[in-house]
Amino acid sequence: MTEEDRAELRAAARSGAGWDRTFATVALARLRDEAAGDLLADLVADPACWDDTAVALRIGADESGSAALAEHEDLLTPWLLEMLGSDDEALHRSASATLGILRIAAAGPRLLRLAQSAIDELPSSQERTSTAWVLLNAAAETWPSRGVADQVRRWLDLLIDHAQWPADGLTTIAARAEPGAYEWALERCADRLMNGYTIVAT
């Protein structure tokens, strides 16, 4: 990317509106631009930008961008944890998913507690089931511990009649959990492959 391209992104991040501003800021963070930190701080200080910012971070946290975004973890973590406490169900799910994709380990224990509470309510409405699903997958991504593994297993044993289930959490536990916690998940993944399901590694 040329310096002229970067200058255009900085201009959009400083004076653009809506998604253009958010996208430009996250793009600069991916590029490790020196202006990105201050511009990200402006976004997270504006509640009107929170959902768009979380979406842009999830899009930006691909294989080539996740390491650069992780450099802003100290800024992003308290903001996402504040979002996680929102009474707005959509913001709550958005924060959970973003924490998971960015693999912010500090959020793992809190995501696990929230996931446990949400699973206690199952089966419930589709919206609450969706929230529980997002929380559990995020907990697995940030903190693939034995406690998270136990909750993934608990969900699968509930046999919930709902399209969403913690597939991402299952594969994460199989790939990244400690010995004694991952073996059953690996066997469950193998069973699903043998029955024609697709398994996506994380």
Secondary structure, DSSP 4 states (H G I P E B T S, - for coil): --HHHHHHHHHHHHH--HHHHHHHHHHHHHTT-TTHHHHHHHHHT-GGGHHHHHHHHHHH-STTTHHHHHTTHHHHHHHHHHHHT-S-HHHHHHHHHHHHHHT-GGGHHHHHHHHHHHHHT-S--HHHHHHHHHHHHHHHHH---HHHHHHHHHHHHH--SSS---HHHHHHHHHHSPTTTSHHHHHHHHHHHHTT------
